[in-house]
């Protein structure tokens, strides 16, 4: 209320001011386009102009301003409609955060919930930690750091999760990582789906806990698309986000991504990515279950 009174008091000294609707329209356009909060800027500009016109004590000025404010209202409403229509909703393509509606963020080329402010417009639920584990005393010989794997750090806290992002159609965005599925490799024990080990030539993957769904996707085939190519792999294990830092998990931390597709070397090669490629080890992909 005090800010409005202040605006009215300052406006009383501008009786002879000429309201230029074209110039004010240009200011509104710039306010709407130069900020992610363009809608709010547009509304504030309209309100400021209304206060200015209503505070002017000149009768002639008020008459002239009445037509100006009507024009500006139409311009403002048109801008609001245009901006809302141009912004994308959940899973729509985007380049920057400005392309997404409301509090959504542009993540991996699509509008989605913004993890920095914990929105849940797209998922409907929030994936929160269920607990933590502390890295135990570990000697270098205890941890298997092959396939670019990280070893648990003594005393470090690691968050645990039992969820993954929602499955979307026609495909789901994920993060492709590298895993070894052979005996003594970084994957730890044998496949939780089959009890077997696999070689680097086998096109197999482990899915993060939420997507693994308690084994519901065991032995299912998925199509993975990335780097302009696609390949098919079989789900044989879980990339565990609920446990880690123990012998079963090769003394590695819990699965690093909630949207992890932890793949064998054969999958990476099928996507045309070699060990010398800068994207080798972590790649944004999409995947689709085929059966």
C-alpha positions as CSV (number, residue, x, y, z in Angstrom):
1,X,0.0,0.0,0.0
2,X,2.8,2.4,0.9
3,X,4.5,1.8,-2.5
4,X,1.2,2.7,-4.3
5,X,0.8,5.9,-2.2
6,X,4.4,6.8,-3.1
7,X,3.8,6.3,-6.8
8,X,0.7,8.5,-6.6
9,X,2.6,11.3,-4.7
10,X,5.4,11.3,-7.3
11,X,2.8,11.3,-10.2
12,X,1.2,14.5,-8.9
13,X,4.2,16.5,-10.2
14,X,3.8,15.4,-13.8
15,X,0.7,17.2,-14.9
16,X,2.2,18.2,-18.2
17,X,3.6,14.8,-19.0
18,X,2.6,13.4,-22.4
19,X,1.7,9.7,-22.4
20,X,3.2,8.1,-25.5
21,X,1.4,4.7,-25.9
22,X,3.9,3.5,-28.5
23,X,6.9,4.2,-26.3
24,X,5.2,2.5,-23.3
25,X,4.3,-0.5,-25.5
26,X,8.0,-0.9,-26.5
27,X,9.0,-0.8,-22.8
28,X,6.4,-3.5,-22.1
29,X,7.7,-5.7,-25.0
30,X,11.3,-5.4,-23.8
31,X,10.2,-6.3,-20.2
32,X,8.4,-9.4,-21.5
33,X,11.1,-10.6,-23.7
34,X,14.2,-9.9,-21.6
35,X,13.3,-11.9,-18.6
36,X,12.0,-15.4,-17.7
37,X,9.4,-13.5,-15.6
38,X,8.2,-11.6,-18.6
39,X,4.6,-12.0,-17.7
40,X,5.2,-10.4,-14.3
41,X,7.1,-7.5,-15.8
42,X,4.3,-6.9,-18.3
43,X,1.7,-6.7,-15.5
44,X,3.9,-4.4,-13.4
45,X,4.4,-2.1,-16.4
46,X,0.6,-1.9,-17.0
47,X,-0.1,-1.2,-13.3
48,X,2.6,1.5,-13.1
49,X,1.1,3.2,-16.2
50,X,-2.4,3.0,-14.7
51,X,-1.2,4.7,-11.5
52,X,0.6,7.4,-13.5
53,X,-2.5,8.2,-15.6
54,X,-4.9,8.1,-12.7
55,X,-2.7,10.4,-10.6
56,X,-2.5,13.1,-13.3
57,X,-4.6,16.1,-12.3
58,X,-5.1,17.5,-15.7
59,X,-8.6,16.9,-17.1
60,X,-7.4,17.1,-20.7
61,X,-4.6,14.8,-19.9
62,X,-7.0,12.2,-18.4
63,X,-9.2,12.3,-21.5
64,X,-6.2,11.6,-23.7
65,X,-4.8,9.0,-21.4
66,X,-8.1,7.0,-21.4
67,X,-7.6,6.0,-25.0
68,X,-3.9,5.3,-24.4
69,X,-4.6,3.0,-21.5
70,X,-7.1,1.0,-23.5
71,X,-4.6,0.5,-26.3
72,X,-1.9,-0.5,-23.8
73,X,-4.2,-3.0,-22.1
74,X,-4.8,-4.7,-25.5
75,X,-1.1,-4.7,-26.2
76,X,-0.4,-6.2,-22.7
77,X,-3.1,-8.9,-23.1
78,X,-1.8,-9.8,-26.5
79,X,1.7,-10.1,-25.2
80,X,0.5,-12.3,-22.3
81,X,-1.4,-14.6,-24.6
82,X,1.6,-14.8,-27.1
83,X,4.1,-15.6,-24.3
84,X,2.0,-18.3,-22.7
85,X,1.3,-19.9,-26.0
86,X,5.0,-19.9,-26.9
87,X,6.1,-21.6,-23.7
88,X,6.3,-25.3,-23.5
89,X,4.7,-27.7,-21.0
90,X,5.9,-31.0,-19.6
91,X,8.2,-32.9,-22.0
92,X,7.9,-30.4,-24.8
93,X,11.0,-29.5,-26.7
94,X,13.1,-26.5,-25.5
95,X,16.5,-24.8,-25.8
96,X,16.6,-22.6,-22.7
97,X,14.6,-22.2,-19.5
98,X,12.7,-19.3,-21.1
99,X,11.1,-21.8,-23.5
100,X,9.3,-23.6,-20.6
101,X,6.1,-22.6,-18.9
102,X,5.9,-21.4,-15.3
103,X,8.4,-23.0,-13.0
104,X,9.5,-25.7,-15.4
105,X,13.1,-25.9,-16.5
106,X,14.7,-27.0,-19.8
107,X,16.5,-30.3,-19.0
108,X,18.1,-32.4,-21.7
109,X,16.1,-30.5,-24.4
110,X,12.7,-30.9,-22.8
111,X,10.6,-28.9,-20.3
112,X,10.5,-30.7,-17.0
113,X,10.3,-30.3,-13.2
114,X,13.0,-27.9,-11.9
115,X,15.1,-29.9,-9.3
116,X,16.6,-26.7,-7.9
117,X,13.1,-25.6,-6.6
118,X,11.6,-29.1,-6.3
119,X,8.7,-28.6,-8.6
120,X,6.4,-31.5,-9.4
121,X,4.1,-30.4,-12.2
122,X,5.3,-33.1,-14.5
123,X,6.0,-36.1,-12.3
124,X,3.2,-35.6,-9.9
125,X,5.5,-36.8,-7.2
126,X,8.8,-35.7,-5.8
127,X,11.7,-38.2,-5.5
128,X,13.1,-37.5,-2.1
129,X,15.9,-39.4,-0.3
130,X,14.9,-42.3,1.8
131,X,18.0,-42.2,3.9
132,X,21.8,-42.1,3.8
133,X,24.8,-44.4,4.2
134,X,28.3,-43.5,5.3
135,X,31.3,-44.7,3.4
136,X,33.2,-47.3,5.5
137,X,37.0,-47.6,5.9
138,X,38.1,-48.9,2.5
139,X,41.5,-49.8,1.2
140,X,42.2,-49.2,-2.5
141,X,42.4,-53.0,-3.2
142,X,38.8,-53.4,-1.9
143,X,37.1,-51.2,-4.5
144,X,36.7,-52.1,-8.1
145,X,37.2,-48.8,-10.1
146,X,37.2,-50.4,-13.5
147,X,34.8,-49.0,-16.2
148,X,35.3,-45.5,-14.9
149,X,33.6,-46.4,-11.6
150,X,33.9,-44.3,-8.4
151,X,34.9,-45.8,-5.1
152,X,33.2,-44.9,-1.8
153,X,35.0,-42.3,0.3
154,X,35.5,-43.1,4.0
155,X,33.2,-41.0,6.1
156,X,31.3,-39.5,3.2
157,X,27.5,-39.4,3.3
158,X,25.6,-40.8,0.3
159,X,21.9,-40.3,-0.2
160,X,19.6,-43.2,-1.0
161,X,16.5,-43.2,-3.2
162,X,13.9,-45.8,-4.2
163,X,12.5,-43.9,-7.2
164,X,13.3,-42.8,-10.7
165,X,11.7,-40.2,-13.0
166,X,8.4,-41.2,-14.6
167,X,8.3,-43.3,-17.8
168,X,7.1,-41.1,-20.7
169,X,5.9,-41.7,-24.2
170,X,7.0,-42.2,-26.9
171,X,10.4,-42.5,-25.1
172,X,12.0,-41.8,-21.8
173,X,15.1,-39.6,-21.3
174,X,17.9,-41.1,-19.3
175,X,21.6,-41.0,-18.6
176,X,23.8,-43.7,-20.2
177,X,26.7,-44.9,-18.1
178,X,29.3,-47.6,-18.4
179,X,29.2,-50.9,-16.4
180,X,31.1,-54.2,-16.4
181,X,28.9,-57.3,-16.1
182,X,31.6,-59.9,-16.0
183,X,33.0,-61.7,-12.9
184,X,35.3,-59.4,-11.0
185,X,34.3,-56.4,-13.0
186,X,32.8,-53.1,-11.7
187,X,29.2,-54.4,-11.7
188,X,29.9,-56.4,-8.6
189,X,28.0,-59.7,-8.3
190,X,26.1,-61.7,-10.9
191,X,23.0,-60.4,-12.7
192,X,20.1,-60.1,-10.3
193,X,17.8,-61.1,-13.1
194,X,19.5,-64.3,-14.3
195,X,22.3,-65.0,-11.8
196,X,24.8,-65.0,-14.7
197,X,27.7,-62.9,-15.8
198,X,28.0,-61.2,-19.2
199,X,30.9,-60.1,-21.4
200,X,31.7,-56.7,-22.9
201,X,30.3,-58.0,-26.2
202,X,26.8,-58.6,-24.7
203,X,24.3,-55.8,-25.2
204,X,23.0,-55.7,-21.6
205,X,22.0,-52.9,-19.2
206,X,21.1,-52.3,-15.6
207,X,18.3,-49.8,-14.8
208,X,18.2,-47.5,-11.9
209,X,16.0,-48.7,-9.0
210,X,12.7,-47.0,-9.8
211,X,12.9,-48.2,-13.5
212,X,14.0,-51.7,-12.5
213,X,10.8,-51.8,-10.6
214,X,11.7,-54.8,-8.3
215,X,12.7,-56.9,-11.3
216,X,9.5,-56.2,-13.4
217,X,11.7,-55.3,-16.3
218,X,14.1,-58.3,-16.0
219,X,15.0,-59.7,-19.5
220,X,13.0,-57.0,-21.2
221,X,14.4,-55.5,-24.4
222,X,14.8,-51.8,-24.7
223,X,15.7,-49.6,-27.6
224,X,18.4,-47.0,-26.7
225,X,18.8,-43.9,-28.9
226,X,21.8,-41.6,-28.6
227,X,24.6,-40.0,-30.6
228,X,22.3,-40.1,-33.7
229,X,22.1,-43.9,-33.5
230,X,20.0,-46.6,-31.8
231,X,20.6,-50.1,-30.5
232,X,18.7,-52.8,-28.6
233,X,19.8,-54.2,-25.2
234,X,18.4,-56.5,-22.6
235,X,17.8,-55.6,-19.0
236,X,19.7,-57.9,-16.7
237,X,20.3,-56.0,-13.5
238,X,19.6,-53.1,-11.2
239,X,21.7,-49.9,-10.8
240,X,20.9,-49.7,-7.1
241,X,20.1,-46.3,-5.7
242,X,19.1,-47.8,-2.3
243,X,22.4,-49.3,-1.3
244,X,26.2,-49.2,-1.9
245,X,29.6,-49.1,-0.4
246,X,29.6,-52.8,0.4
247,X,31.1,-56.0,-1.1
248,X,27.9,-56.7,-3.1
249,X,28.3,-53.4,-4.8
250,X,32.0,-53.6,-5.2
251,X,32.5,-50.8,-2.6
252,X,31.1,-48.3,-5.0
253,X,28.5,-45.6,-4.1
254,X,24.8,-46.0,-4.8
255,X,23.9,-45.6,-8.5
256,X,24.9,-42.0,-9.4
257,X,21.8,-41.1,-11.4
258,X,18.1,-41.7,-10.7
259,X,17.6,-42.0,-14.5
260,X,20.5,-44.4,-15.1
261,X,20.8,-46.8,-17.9
262,X,24.1,-48.6,-16.9
263,X,25.3,-50.2,-20.1
264,X,27.9,-52.7,-21.3
265,X,30.7,-51.7,-23.6
266,X,28.8,-53.3,-26.5
267,X,26.0,-50.8,-26.2
268,X,28.4,-47.8,-26.3
269,X,30.1,-49.2,-29.4
270,X,26.7,-49.8,-31.1
271,X,26.0,-46.1,-30.6
272,X,29.2,-45.3,-32.3
273,X,31.1,-44.0,-29.2
274,X,34.6,-45.2,-28.6
275,X,36.7,-45.0,-25.4
276,X,38.5,-41.9,-26.8
277,X,35.3,-40.0,-27.4
278,X,34.8,-37.1,-24.9
279,X,31.2,-38.3,-24.3
280,X,32.3,-41.8,-23.4
281,X,31.0,-42.8,-19.9
282,X,28.1,-40.4,-19.6
283,X,25.6,-39.6,-22.4
284,X,22.1,-38.2,-22.6
285,X,19.9,-40.8,-24.3
286,X,16.3,-41.9,-24.7
287,X,15.0,-45.4,-24.2
288,X,11.8,-47.4,-25.0
289,X,10.7,-50.8,-23.7
290,X,10.0,-53.1,-26.6
291,X,8.2,-56.0,-24.9
